[in-house]
Amino acid sequence: MKDVIVSFFPAALRMPWETCEWEWDKVEEIRIRVDKPVVIVRVNREYILLKGGVIQELTHDTDMSSCVIYRERELDEMFRHLCMDSIYAYEEERRQGFLTVRGGHRVGITGELVVSDGKSCIAKYIRYMNIRIAHEIKGIANGLMKWLYHAENIYNTLIVSSPGVGKTTLLRDIARNLSNGTKEHKGYAVGMIDERGEIAGAYRGSASLDCGIRTDVITGGNKKQGTQILIRTFAPRIIIMDEIGMKEDAEAVLYAGISGCSVIATVHGNSFDDLKNKTEIQPLLQNRIFQRILFLQQRENGLRWIEIWNGEGMCLCGESLLQECLS
Amino acid sequence: MEWGGDVSLWGELVAGMFVLIGAQGFGKALSQEMKCILYHMNEQKQMLFYIEREIAFIHRPMQEIFLSLSERLKKPYDSFLKRVSDKMEDGSGKGLSSIWKEEIDALYKNGGYPKKTFYYLSQMTRCFGCEEGEMQKQAFAMLSHEIGEELEKMRKEKAEKDRLIRTLSLLAGILCIVIFV
């Protein structure tokens, strides 16, 4: 993992990262803000990196005098490096505010936005970056798979949690189980729409994380286009999609449902009431499109708990610990 | 002046022939160097054309373009681009411009090619790093146009020089024979 983290930085900025000995495997995020200390998030705690390659926990009285701070020029250099000296090739990603790098790690980018070419906004100056490390933990969904099957059918399922709790990791493991099959159930053709390359850790279109042997992955584009392509040409039994956030995404879910596919999707949220207030999710809930809703929560000790509800808003399975701690 | 009858006449003819062949050889060597430069410029122009199209069509990043071109271009550009692509991929954190310069230096040291050969290749570093696709494409197109003009000029120059050397060497040979007979 250390090598992966070092590879995010251009040669000139690598020194403190290379010399730092730490448990990098559990790092979730690296937050880089111009002229501010680099903050590393690991199991719900924040740390800063000192120039000598030492990690120190961040508290209100942490001495910031010798911590690693990046300036504007260094952030520009880092962005160029992340784009592998081909910034033009990442224009679309830049507009969307993130890049996916090798291994499926996502780098959020922002700063001053401008409207370019009369199209959407694009970051003119990139001054803030958030590197989110993709984690692959196999087997976390094993215990809840039985709740997703209905004879030989799969319930349309929505995974709900706050950002950074592990929705995508859980979604990937569910996809892998459905694709490979289990002792009781055969494997199905799974179509995965991975707009940001995060579920499959897609790099240059290939999944670098295990999503199952019967999974076809579409990276880039949008959910509507992805659903159409999958249904027309790949005949999936199940469609997997991450983060329903817009009206068009909800339309893609409806289209998949009409076409006879089961949908497993994720959305940001905390509770059933919270979901009801989301305008893009409302029609899906009203039409009872989702028959299973999984609420994923994280406690302060880093452990993840899951609650399983049905589409009518009835709790089927109270809080249970996920098979493994996601962090 | 007596030069020893028939034997000396033959000697003069042979000397004249040597001058002729020598001048032709010199001309040929000069022309070979130009031919070498023309070959390299042609390959470089072709490289730029491919890069431009790859960017225009699917916005492929440089490293992938170089890898794909390394299978299409002739020596020494096949291995040159493969090495650049590998170095970009190996995660050393070096920028494209510095990798490019390093590889040009290596090519110059090991290949024994004339220095002029790599002028435009080193000029390509000017084109890297554009933020927008069309701009990036145009940067390469402009350099390609520049190479095209230089190629045209050099082809004309080469044809003129070839003609001049042939005529001069012929005249020099004839002059030798005339002077010494």
Interface residues (C-beta under 8 A of the other chain):
Chain A: D3 V6 S7 F9 P10 A11 A12 L13 R14 R80 H81 C83 M84 D85 S86 I87 Y88 A89 Y90 E91 R204
Chain B: I55 H59 R60 P61 M62 Q63 E64 M88 G91 S92 G93 K94 G95 L96 S97 F128 G129 C130 E131 E132 G133 M135 Q136
